[in-house]
């Protein structure tokens, strides 16, 4: 009996020591390698939460920033807060949906538009001929054109000229209908850098901003109607004064609204003017910059003591004509982004108070495309964009180039 009690005691002691050993190993693993062996369920939950998009809102706006998951497996393209918000807006529409989409290949959004039309909502779309319609011929998986047509949507593209139509194409051969905006019930407008595609929402870095402002809705409706009803995609050379509300004040916030190609030169001049007025800081969060005037203005402010940082899409940073080397060789800290897919923002933030955003890449080509730009004078909104900038700029995968690599 004594021998059995001693054996049992030895087993208990061994069990306790083994447990302590396992806990020590787990703690070492967690401390040195970041592996949470003790709480696997919580670790999985944290990983999932880290992929949720950033959302911010105020009385008259909402801002979304994508969180790329970097996979081409479309079965995993689900659960996006942004996609769900878009679907909720479309599903909640009662009178009208007007969308100007450079690209759109998400079946969920196409099906929501079809359902809206079937319940009596007026649905009208303006699309880019080359990248929306012709893509169906090149890559059927990258277009929802057949789905829309099969449900009764009628196209007006090239020589087709139906009496009534739901989708109108921009068939200009040398320019793009590059907008990404949607107007719901004449009440709110969705805009920003994000195409309504699998990559746009799930793989690329983008921003979406939703305005509940009658003044801005009137502007976007005015431009949409020019494109959809009159087929006018290019008023280049005009003074652009036909925009109903060029510089409205919304809830005490000054906003500026521009549309290329009509305002192409005006956009460039205004961006340069705002940069020239920078006193404290300039953050560039952009696919790329090829306009010399903008690059030179940024360098000038940096040389006069303004803090400047820039983050560019990796491929665009070293493309021909990029201002990236100009900024880097001047001593500005500029990085190539860490996303293996596309860094698609078109944003400049000035003095922590002014945000320039929209579909407009800072390039000569953008001046000839159908584009939109919103300039928002709001420290509250600027802080949201600065937080996104810092998150991406401090990504360990973002990288700098040597002076030799930049050709200094």
Buried (B, 14 or more C-beta within 10 A) or exposed (E): EEEEEEEEEEEEEEEEEEEEEEEEEBEEBBEEEEEBBEEEEEBEEEEEEEEEBBBBEBEBBBBBBBBBBEEEEEEEBEEBBBBEBBBEBBEEBEEBBBBBBBBBBBEBBBBBBBBBBEEEBEBBBBBBBBBBBBBBEEEEEBBBBEBBBEBEBBBBBEEEEEEEBBBBBBBBEEBBBBBBBBBBBBBBBBBBBBBBBBBBBBBBBBBBBBBBBBBBBBBBBBBBBBBBEEEEBBBBEEEBEEBBBBEBEBEEBEBBBBBBBBBBBBBBEBBBEBBEEBEEBBBBBBBBBBBEBBBBBBBBBBEEEBBBBBBBBBBBBBEEBBBBBBBBBBEBBBBBBBBEBBBBBBBBBBBBBBBBBBBBBBBEBBBBBBBBBBBBBBEEBBBBBBEBBBEBBEBEEBEEBEEEEBEE
